Amino acid sequence: MDDKQPPRVVLWTTAGLAAAAVLAAAWFGVGWLWLSGDESVEFAKEREAVSTAGQQAIVNFNTLDYRNFDAMIARWQEVSTGALQADFVADKDRARKELEQLKQVSTAKVLDAAVTSLDTRAGKATVMSVVERMVSLDGQPAEPLRFRFLAELTKTDTGWKLNALAPIKVAGGAS
């Protein structure tokens, strides 16, 4: 056997691995092409868009700051539409007065959320969420409070927007 040539086992192993790599690439490439036209992929992307928009809107509506009221209202307007937007714009003077009297500051985060319905043709969706809100009144240390919300969203020309937000009552009366 010539010392300069690799053993045949190495050549056959290398050829086999190369063939397996080509077959794997072809398999995954065909799968990717097949799924790229699949409606369920588009539905999953839309569901993710609803989840993201809904959670952000819920956070925005549960983050309150009497010291920066105008920015808070601007965030609310950015993520809302319809009657919800009209209602808080019409009621913002009362809300400003109430927040300033209480000196309320709160920050919120979504602990868990789920898209419970999505109708892409009608442009309607609902998201249920559990939110933790850290609430401080009159400069006191913030205390955590947990809430559950049902959010209704509508698809607009600029994306999914919140059009209703309501607390969900749970057994025992806690929200």
C-alpha positions as CSV (number, residue, x, y, z in Angstrom):
1,M,0.0,0.0,0.0
2,D,1.3,3.5,-0.9
3,D,2.0,5.7,2.1
4,K,0.9,8.9,0.3
5,Q,-2.7,7.7,-0.3
6,P,-5.3,7.7,2.5
7,P,-6.8,4.3,3.4
8,R,-9.9,3.3,1.5
9,V,-11.9,3.3,4.7
10,V,-11.3,7.0,5.1
11,L,-12.3,7.7,1.5
12,W,-15.5,5.7,1.8
13,T,-16.4,7.3,5.1
14,T,-15.8,10.8,3.8
15,A,-17.8,10.1,0.7
16,G,-20.6,8.7,2.8
17,L,-20.7,11.7,5.1
18,A,-20.7,14.1,2.1
19,A,-23.6,12.2,0.6
20,A,-25.5,12.3,3.9
21,A,-24.9,16.0,4.2
22,V,-26.2,16.6,0.7
23,L,-29.3,14.5,1.4
24,A,-30.0,16.3,4.7
25,A,-29.6,19.7,3.0
26,A,-32.0,18.6,0.3
27,W,-34.5,17.3,2.8
28,F,-34.5,20.5,4.9
29,G,-34.5,22.7,1.8
30,V,-37.6,21.0,0.4
31,G,-39.3,21.1,3.8
32,W,-38.5,24.9,4.1
33,L,-39.9,25.6,0.6
34,W,-43.0,23.5,1.4
35,L,-43.7,25.3,4.7
36,S,-43.0,28.8,3.3
37,G,-46.3,28.6,1.4
38,D,-48.2,27.0,4.2
39,E,-51.2,29.1,5.6
40,S,-50.5,27.8,9.1
41,V,-47.1,29.6,9.0
42,E,-48.8,32.9,8.1
43,F,-51.4,32.3,10.8
44,A,-48.7,31.7,13.4
45,K,-46.9,34.9,12.3
46,E,-50.2,36.8,12.7
47,R,-50.8,35.2,16.1
48,E,-47.3,36.3,17.2
49,A,-48.0,39.9,16.0
50,V,-51.3,39.9,18.0
51,S,-49.6,38.6,21.1
52,T,-46.8,41.2,20.9
53,A,-49.1,44.1,20.2
54,G,-51.6,43.0,22.8
55,Q,-49.0,42.6,25.5
56,Q,-47.4,46.0,24.8
57,A,-50.8,47.7,24.8
58,I,-51.7,46.1,28.1
59,V,-48.4,47.2,29.6
60,N,-48.9,50.8,28.3
61,F,-52.4,51.0,29.8
62,N,-51.2,49.7,33.1
63,T,-48.2,52.0,33.4
64,L,-49.3,55.3,35.0
65,D,-47.3,58.3,35.9
66,Y,-48.8,61.6,37.2
67,R,-45.4,63.3,36.6
68,N,-45.4,62.4,32.9
69,F,-49.1,62.4,32.0
70,D,-48.8,63.7,28.4
71,A,-46.3,61.0,27.4
72,M,-48.5,58.4,29.0
73,I,-51.5,59.5,27.0
74,A,-49.4,59.6,23.8
75,R,-48.4,55.9,24.5
76,W,-52.1,55.0,25.0
77,Q,-53.1,56.7,21.8
78,E,-50.4,54.9,19.9
79,V,-51.6,51.4,20.8
80,S,-55.3,51.9,20.8
81,T,-58.2,52.5,18.5
82,G,-62.0,52.9,18.3
83,A,-64.2,53.5,21.3
84,L,-61.4,52.8,23.8
85,Q,-59.2,55.6,22.4
86,A,-62.2,58.0,22.2
87,D,-63.2,57.3,25.8
88,F,-59.8,57.9,27.4
89,V,-59.2,61.0,25.2
90,A,-62.6,62.4,26.3
91,D,-61.9,61.5,30.0
92,K,-58.2,62.5,30.2
93,D,-58.8,65.7,32.3
94,R,-60.5,63.6,35.0
95,A,-57.8,61.0,34.8
96,R,-55.0,63.6,35.1
97,K,-56.7,65.2,38.2
98,E,-57.1,61.8,39.8
99,L,-53.5,60.7,39.2
100,E,-52.2,64.0,40.4
101,Q,-54.3,63.9,43.6
102,L,-53.0,60.3,44.4
103,K,-49.5,61.0,43.1
104,Q,-49.8,57.6,41.5
105,V,-46.9,56.0,39.7
106,S,-47.1,52.4,38.5
107,T,-45.1,50.2,36.2
108,A,-46.5,47.0,34.7
109,K,-45.2,43.8,33.2
110,V,-47.1,40.9,31.6
111,L,-46.4,37.7,33.5
112,D,-48.3,35.5,31.1
113,A,-50.5,36.0,28.0
114,A,-52.3,33.9,25.5
115,V,-54.1,34.7,22.2
116,T,-57.5,33.2,22.9
117,S,-59.1,34.0,19.5
118,L,-57.9,35.3,16.2
119,D,-60.0,36.0,13.1
120,T,-57.6,37.3,10.4
121,R,-60.3,37.9,7.9
122,A,-62.4,40.1,10.3
123,G,-59.2,41.6,11.8
124,K,-60.3,40.8,15.3
125,A,-58.5,39.1,18.2
126,T,-58.5,38.6,22.0
127,V,-55.7,38.2,24.4
128,M,-55.9,37.1,28.0
129,S,-53.1,38.2,30.3
130,V,-51.8,38.2,33.9
131,V,-50.2,41.5,34.8
132,E,-48.1,42.5,37.7
133,R,-48.4,46.2,38.5
134,M,-46.0,47.9,40.9
135,V,-48.1,50.7,42.4
136,S,-46.8,53.7,44.4
137,L,-49.1,56.3,45.8
138,D,-47.9,59.7,47.2
139,G,-44.2,58.7,47.1
140,Q,-44.7,55.5,49.2
141,P,-42.7,52.4,48.3
142,A,-44.3,50.5,45.4
143,E,-46.3,47.4,46.1
144,P,-47.0,44.6,43.7
145,L,-50.6,43.9,42.6
146,R,-51.7,41.2,40.1
147,F,-54.5,41.6,37.7
148,R,-56.0,39.5,34.9
149,F,-57.2,41.2,31.7
150,L,-59.1,40.4,28.6
151,A,-58.0,42.6,25.7
152,E,-59.7,42.9,22.4
153,L,-57.7,44.0,19.4
154,T,-58.5,45.2,15.9
155,K,-56.2,45.2,12.9
156,T,-55.7,48.7,11.5
157,D,-53.6,50.0,8.6
158,T,-50.7,50.4,11.1
159,G,-51.1,47.0,12.8
160,W,-53.0,45.5,15.7
161,K,-54.5,48.0,18.1
162,L,-56.3,47.7,21.4
163,N,-60.0,48.5,21.2
164,A,-61.2,47.1,24.6
165,L,-59.6,46.2,27.9
166,A,-61.4,44.7,30.8
167,P,-60.4,43.1,34.1
168,I,-61.2,39.4,34.4
169,K,-62.9,38.4,37.7
170,V,-61.7,35.2,39.3
171,A,-63.2,33.0,42.0
172,G,-63.2,34.7,45.4
173,G,-63.6,38.2,43.9
174,A,-60.0,39.0,43.2
175,S,-59.1,40.4,39.8
